[in-house]
Amino acid sequence: MSTYVMSLAGLDPSGGAGLLADIKTFEAHRLRGLGVCTALTAQTDSEFLGVEWLPAEKIIAQALPLLEKFPVAYCKVGIVSHPDVLAEVFPALRKITPGLQFILDPVLKASAGYVFHSAIHKQWEAVLPYLRLLTPNYEEAVAMSSEPHGEKGAQQMARHCAVLLKGGHRTDRIGWDTLYEGDTALDLAPPPGKVFPKHGSGCVLSAAITASLAKGSPLPDACREGKAYTYKYLQSSPSLLGWHDMQAVQTTF
């Protein structure tokens, strides 16, 4: 078990997504969250106004002192200006912490519709071998692969790393997530109960999975536990901003 977990993500002033949401999720799991900023955004929970990107060297400069001092085994990654940034950041961080595990939530556009970048699948392929887990939604799996369907895209990328295809944008199986590891696939059903849409729910899910991995859970269990935590978060309020609850960490399905 690792007490410290790192997030590389954008600063969302609303606190619903990105770096602040990750830290809240880590602390709900009783872990110490270390935060590295990859972008400064101007947004609310419902409106995206703009972004200022941090280059790879500034991301690395923030992360290295933390890795030199604290024993970090897992790092959740959110928005960056381009996958080429990650191709520079990942090896630099692993020089300090060999074996550092990266969980990437590939946010390609904001929930309000702002498109961050349109990198092609060949550019993503250079990044995938560094990852322990990739957590795309259906549209992201299509955009990041050379396949026209999300399921096929996830299967293609699973040749390089584990892929959790999220179910929020799936037309055939809403709410069902599928974990692809090599040639295997594990379906995760949505739990019962009413949920409310939330700004940053994908950030919360990937951060919760990262936290469970850091606490020693195998990947399939970590995905189940992260999904359960996220559903509690979705049920926590009717607004676009939810509440993080330590008691939700104990709930699995």
Secondary structure as GFF3:
##gff-version 3
##sequence-region A 1 253
A	DSSP	beta_strand	4	11	.	.	.	ID=ss1
A	DSSP	alpha_helix	18	28	.	.	.	ID=ss2
A	DSSP	beta_strand	32	43	.	.	.	ID=ss3
A	DSSP	beta_strand	48	53	.	.	.	ID=ss4
A	DSSP	alpha_helix	56	69	.	.	.	ID=ss5
A	DSSP	beta_strand	72	77	.	.	.	ID=ss6
A	DSSP	alpha_helix	83	96	.	.	.	ID=ss7
A	DSSP	beta_strand	101	104	.	.	.	ID=ss8
A	DSSP	alpha_helix	121	125	.	.	.	ID=ss9
A	DSSP	three_ten_helix	128	130	.	.	.	ID=ss10
A	DSSP	beta_strand	131	134	.	.	.	ID=ss11
A	DSSP	alpha_helix	138	144	.	.	.	ID=ss12
A	DSSP	alpha_helix	150	157	.	.	.	ID=ss13
A	DSSP	beta_strand	162	165	.	.	.	ID=ss14
A	DSSP	beta_strand	177	181	.	.	.	ID=ss15
A	DSSP	beta_strand	184	188	.	.	.	ID=ss16
A	DSSP	alpha_helix	201	214	.	.	.	ID=ss17
A	DSSP	alpha_helix	219	234	.	.	.	ID=ss18
A	DSSP	three_ten_helix	246	250	.	.	.	ID=ss19
###
